[in-house]
Amino acid sequence: MTAVITLTSENFEEQVLKSKQAVLVDFYADWCVPCKMMAPVVEAVAERYAGQLITGKMNLDENLDLAERYGVQSIPTLIVFKDGKETGRTVGVQTKSELEKFIKERL
């Protein structure tokens, strides 16, 4: 079972904004090669931080309203939300250690 949840416009408020835990949201698209490169990194980080962090993937093409709402202009964009507010974002391909450092600073 994957540690990554699928986020949509319909469940975003409940799963992310109302979450008691920090949430990492991966804005991606199926056609995006850098996003495909990030997928195993996001999966690994999700497993590593299970219990401390919720990790979700948001398909940009299917949820343009949220991408626009959060000013996502390039993908992959990863945003950490805590208590319903954005606490940080990173854009582009990251190594596992870079992404872990980014997350640790925001938990």
Secondary structure, DSSP 8 states (H G I E B T S, - for coil): --SEEEE-TTTHIIIIIT-SSEEEEEEE-TT-HHHHHHHHHHHHHHHHTTTTEEEEEEEGGG-HHHHHHTT--SSSEEEEEETTEEEEEEES---HHHHHHHHHTT-
